């Protein structure tokens, strides 16, 4: 088949700077030292927890490496994760204090609590609040509808609130119809099989979320993977699929689906949607777009990556998103044509077997969505979106100016700062904790071995004063721990000038 050239799209301001070879070598050495010390500790000190064993004559349930890794490597830094919260995850968060008398085997609460500046929660537009119009409306919904429906959508689970939310979501997204579900992960995992069936081909971005991967496995279809956000790789997969057809028979595929996300939460990147849509149209494919992180956080109207690129929502065949990030609530949606949503209602496992979202959760989404749309009679929604965009660009550019390696797109509120070393990940988290800053560390096996990172999640609720404090502390930590790996640095005066120009444009 003759290759059809893709219309050249302007290069997006994304960065994935490579790790210096010397640093990569040291990271490998450091990890092997950790493993050696772990095996030595296992030999000298027996485990202080119950040791699970495989039953003789049965298939193995437990690998040999995983229990060792959890007990003698991860245990030593476990204090950086699984920390109990006791407040809403707003710009600040309250965490219950705990100590470990036996070096991480067990933990005890001290009875005290500590307030932290929160850069670890997906609270993009700052709707995680315990007071205000959203909280008041949700409390009133409890009085009228109760705490939960205790029923599925096929039986008695739908209330007038659910119907109202589905109509509002469709209007917000600019599509014919939408259906909502009580859990974001399940929106992908339990609905893809109702849309995609064996005989179809899925071409999936290599960095897609686990919920998408699980949903595709349950659908039983063939999946081929293209390199992350690489349009040439995607086009090659489309050409091969059309040219060779189905395996063994060579028959044409029933349908070809491109599956991708709006914002990739681990990489901080944004899909090159105009190029994806150009390929979709040229090769007559269908597009499944997961906007879990981009809906509300991108675009002048908060309508996600479609709004960000000023694309037509009708060009996206299946729109998926969640209400957990920008709306301060829970659940997810599938949106598109009336025929698509009718098919989902008739065939989705989530409709038949899962309980619908609790009424106060639905009310939280309705109230926050109306604020974003400006239907509350204020411009609070616009202010939140502009503040998030300003915070995102300022924070990312300042980190780059320091010499830190930052992944992703400059407009993505998910900001991964690479630390590379497994041990440094924990050391950096503990250093932030001493300054009452809550962050998220991500490392192997959740990321590739050489891509351990600190992931900052920015919010419209953060003030410029709070961000400057975090950046000042980051600069100090970077000096102490040697985190300035980048070879690309920018002047601080240039960053301030760009921010001022953007603020003038938005006024």
C-alpha positions, -999 to 999 in steps of 0.1 A, spaced: 0 0 0 13 34 -9 21 55 21 0 87 24 20 116 39 6 130 71 0 167 72 28 182 92 17 196 125 36 222 144 60 205 169 45 206 204 65 219 234 72 185 249 104 173 265 118 138 272 155 145 278 176 114 279 195 103 310 233 109 308 252 76 304 273 82 335 242 87 356 226 56 341 256 35 351 255 49 387 218 42 389 223 5 380 252 2 405 231 17 432 201 -6 426 223 -37 426 238 -26 459 203 -23 473 196 -58 462 228 -72 476 221 -55 510 185 -69 508 197 -105 503 223 -100 531 196 -87 554 173 -116 545 201 -141 554 209 -125 587 174 -113 599 144 -135 594 112 -118 583 89 -104 610 57 -111 591 40 -143 580 58 -159 551 36 -172 524 46 -205 507 34 -222 476 15 -255 482 32 -286 470 14 -300 439 -4 -267 432 5 -240 406 27 -213 422 8 -183 436 39 -165 448 71 -157 429 104 -159 448 115 -124 439 83 -104 448 82 -113 485 119 -105 488 115 -72 470 86 -61 492 102 -72 525 138 -63 520 139 -35 494 106 -16 494 100 -21 531 130 2 539 113 31 521 77 22 528 73 52 551 72 74 519 40 57 507 6 45 521 3 75 544 -31 78 560 -50 110 553 -76 127 574 -88 157 553 -99 167 518 -70 167 494 -70 205 487 -40 228 484 -32 216 519 -37 182 534 -37 167 569 -18 134 574 -19 112 605 16 108 620 30 73 625 63 57 635 78 23 629 96 6 659 110 -22 637 124 -4 606 93 -6 585 78 -40 593 49 -25 613 37 11 620 20 27 650 0 59 651 14 87 674 -20 103 680 -9 135 663 -16 150 628 5 173 606 -6 197 578 13 196 545 13 216 514 -3 192 489 13 185 455 4 149 453 -34 149 445 -52 152 412 -71 183 423 -66 203 391 -94 229 394 -94 230 433 -129 215 438 -117 193 466 -132 214 493 -151 207 525 -171 240 523 -185 261 495 -213 256 469 -202 221 459 -201 208 495 -234 224 504 -252 210 474 -238 175 480 -249 176 516 -284 185 505 -284 156 481 -277 132 510 -308 146 528 -330 141 497 -316 110 480 -296 92 507 -259 81 507 -262 55 480 -285 39 455 -276 3 464 -288 -8 429 -276 -12 394 -284 10 364 -306 -17 350 -328 -19 381 -334 10 405 -300 27 405 -308 57 384 -323 88 400 -332 122 386 -297 133 395 -281 107 373 -303 116 344 -295 153 349 -258 146 351 -258 126 319 -276 153 300 -253 180 314 -222 160 306 -233 155 269 -240 193 267 -207 201 282 -188 179 258 -208 189 228 -220 154 219 -254 137 214 -255 116 246 -235 104 276 -236 77 302 -220 79 337 -206 52 360 -196 51 396 -159 43 392 -134 58 367 -112 27 364 -142 5 357 -155 29 330 -126 17 309 -123 -19 322 -159 -29 319 -171 -9 289 -145 -15 262 -158 -51 257 -192 -36 249 -177 -14 221 -148 -34 207 -151 -72 199 -130 -100 185 -124 -93 148 -115 -57 155 -79 -45 158 -68 -20 185 -37 2 180 -28 14 214 -3 39 227 25 22 247 19 45 277 -18 39 280 -33 35 315 -38 1 332 -76 5 330 -74 7 292 -50 -23 291 -74 -44 313 -104 -34 292 -87 -44 260 -77 -78 275 -113 -84 286 -125 -75 251 -105 -104 237 -93 -84 207 -59 -82 191 -38 -52 203 -8 -37 186 12 -10 203 28 21 188 56 42 203 44 69 227 28 99 209 48 89 178 27 96 147 51 78 123 49 47 144 11 49 145 9 54 108 31 24 101 9 2 123 -22 14 104 -6 6 70 5 -28 81 -30 -36 95 -48 -26 63 -22 -43 41 -21 -77 58 -55 -79 74 -63 -105 101 -37 -132 110 -40 -165 93 -70 -156 71 -59 -122 57 -94 -109 58 -99 -72 64 -104 -62 100 -140 -55 110 -129 -22 125 -96 -6 135 -95 14 167 -69 39 178 -68 41 216 -50 69 234 -52 94 263 -55 131 265 -29 137 292 -7 108 301 -5 109 339 29 92 343 47 111 315 30 145 318 26 145 280 -4 156 258 -16 136 228 -9 152 194 -46 151 187 -47 169 153 -22 144 139 -41 114 154 -74 127 138 -56 132 105 -45 96 105 -79 84 117 -96 100 88 -71 89 61 -71 53 71 -109 51 81 -102 41 117 -121 48 149 -108 68 179 -112 60 215 -100 90 236 -95 87 273 -97 122 289 -94 111 325 -67 138 332 -74 163 305 -111 170 309 -114 202 329 -77 207 330 -71 217 294 -88 241 269 -102 276 272 -136 261 282 -122 232 302 -135 206 277 -102 187 275 -77 181 248 -104 185 221 -110 220 233 -73 226 238 -66 220 201 -99 235 189 -109 202 173 -145 191 165 -158 167 192 -178 148 165 -145 137 150 -138 116 182 -159 84 180 -157 74 217 -150 99 244 -142 87 279 -133 106 310 -134 106 348 -148 130 374 -121 123 400 -96 148 389 -109 182 378 -144 178 394 -134 168 429 -157 138 428 -157 101 416 -168 81 386 -165 83 349 -184 87 316 -186 74 280 -199 100 255 -206 101 218 -234 94 194 -268 81 205 -262 47 188 -229 43 207 -245 51 241 -275 28 234 -251 0 226 -232 6 259 -265 6 279 -276 -27 264 -242 -46 266 -220 -31 293 -212 -52 324 -210 -20 344 -246 -12 336 -258 -47 345 -237 -56 376 -222 -24 392 -241 0 415 -246 35 401 -227 64 417 -239 77 450 -263 108 447 -240 132 466 -212 122 443 -233 130 413 -244 163 428 -208 173 433 -201 168 396 -232 187 386 -223 217 407 -186 218 397 -194 213 360 -219 242 361 -192 264 377 -168 254 349 -194 262 323 -202 295 340 -239 285 346 -236 294 383 -237 331 374 -200 338 382 -167 336 363 -152 314 390 -147 285 366 -127 307 341 -105 320 370 -97 285 381 -88 273 346 -66 304 340 -49 300 374 -41 263 367 -26 272 333 -5 299 349 7 277 377 15 249 354 37 269 330 54 288 358 63 257 378 75 237 349 97 265 335 112 272 369 122 235 373 138 236 339 156 268 348 171 250 378 185 223 356 161 195 366 149 171 339 112 175 336 91 152 313 60 161 293 42 190 278 45 226 292 7 228 296 3 195 315 -5 200 352 12 166 359 49 174 363 73 145 365 108 155 378 134 128 371 156 117 400 167 83 383 180 67 415 157 44 434 173 55 467 171 92 458 133 89 452 128 81 489 154 106 500 138 134 481 103 125 494 116 125 530 133 159 524 101 174 512 83 159 542 106 177 566 95 209 550 58 199 553 54 193 516 35 162 504 47 148 470 44 115 451 74 94 442 72 68 415 98 42 406 104 6 394 83 -14 387 56 13 381 81 31 358 110 18 337 140 11 358 160 42 349 131 66 351 124 70 389 107 104 394 89 128 417 55 136 403 41 170 412 4 175 407 -5 212 403 -38 228 411 -57 260 407 -59 261 445 -22 267 448 -11 303 452 20 317 436 35 321 471 31 284 478 46 274 445 76 297 450 82 281 484 82 246 469 106 258 441 130 273 466 130 241 486 134 221 454 164 242 445 180 235 479 172 197 476 186 196 441 219 211 453 221 187 482 213 156 462 226 164 428 194 165 408 205 190 382 209 165 353 196 187 325 218 201 298 191 226 288 187 256 310 167 288 307 171 322 323 147 331 351 142 366 336 129 349 304 105 328 323 90 358 342 87 378 310 68 349 293 45 345 323 37 383 323 29 382 286 5 353 291 -12 370 320 -17 401 299 -32 380 271 -57 363 294 -69 396 310 
